[in-house]
């Protein structure tokens, strides 16, 4: 498969079958795209997402593995960045090294 969501959907479909007690998902993700294209796809999607400050997130892609580093201001933003990382074509693995830095507002 080319996309991670396809792999995850295949697993979910099999998990719901009667009598299935566990699923090991060994489906490989295979893509013809190159790392530069994958990196561009992740960076462009981060820019378009209104809930993220993409200026604080660095994207590195090596051998179909995305690594996200930098800071975000909430756990939601960290999870959203991870979702975006997985959404790029050809991504086989994801390493989210984002640090959540909360801003406290005192009255």
C-alpha positions in Angstrom: 0.0 0.0 0.0 1.1 3.6 -0.6 -0.6 5.3 2.3 -0.6 4.6 6.1 -4.3 5.2 6.4 -4.9 2.3 4.0 -2.8 0.0 6.2 -4.7 1.1 9.3 -8.1 0.7 7.7 -7.2 -2.9 6.6 -6.3 -3.7 10.2 -9.5 -2.1 11.5 -11.6 -4.1 9.0 -10.0 -7.4 10.1 -10.2 -6.7 13.8 -14.0 -6.4 13.6 -14.5 -9.9 12.3 -16.1 -12.4 14.6 -13.6 -14.7 16.3 -10.6 -12.5 15.7 -8.6 -12.1 18.9 -5.7 -10.1 17.6 -4.2 -8.7 14.4 -0.6 -8.3 13.4 -0.4 -5.8 10.6 2.7 -6.6 8.5 1.4 -4.8 5.3 4.4 -2.8 3.9 4.0 0.8 2.7 5.6 1.2 -0.7 5.8 4.4 -2.6 7.6 5.7 -5.7 8.0 9.1 -4.2 11.4 10.5 -3.0 12.2 11.9 0.4 12.2 15.6 -0.9 8.7 15.1 -2.2 7.5 13.6 1.1 9.1 16.4 3.1 7.4 19.0 0.9 4.1 17.2 1.4 4.4 17.3 5.2 5.7 20.9 5.3 2.9 22.2 3.0 0.2 20.5 5.0 1.6 21.9 8.3 1.5 25.4 6.8 -2.2 24.9 5.7 -3.3 23.7 9.1 -4.8 26.6 11.1 -4.3 25.0 14.5 -0.5 24.7 14.2 2.3 27.2 14.4 4.4 25.5 11.7 7.3 27.9 12.2 8.2 26.0 15.4 8.1 22.5 13.7 11.0 21.1 11.8 10.5 18.2 9.4 13.1 15.7 8.4 12.5 12.8 6.1 15.1 10.0 5.7 14.3 6.7 4.0 10.6 7.1 4.2 10.8 8.0 8.0 9.4 11.4 9.1 10.9 13.0 12.2 9.1 16.0 13.6 11.1 18.2 16.1 10.5 21.6 17.7 7.8 23.0 20.0 4.0 23.2 20.0 1.7 24.7 22.6 -0.7 21.8 23.3 -1.0 18.0 23.2 -3.6 18.5 20.5 -1.1 20.3 18.3 1.4 17.5 18.8 -1.2 14.8 17.9 -2.3 16.9 14.8 1.3 17.2 13.6 1.7 13.5 13.9 -1.5 12.9 12.0 -0.2 15.2 9.2 3.1 13.3 9.2 1.3 10.0 8.6 -0.9 11.5 5.9 2.0 12.0 3.5 2.4 9.4 0.7 5.2 6.9 1.2 5.8 7.4 4.9 6.7 4.1 6.6 7.4 5.3 10.1 7.0 8.5 12.1 9.0 9.8 15.1 7.4 12.7 16.9 9.9 14.5 19.1 7.8 17.6 19.6 8.0 19.3 23.0 4.8 20.7 24.4 5.4 24.2 25.9 2.3 25.5 27.7 1.8 29.2 28.0 0.2 30.2 31.2 -1.9 33.4 31.4 -2.3 34.9 34.9 -4.8 37.6 35.5 
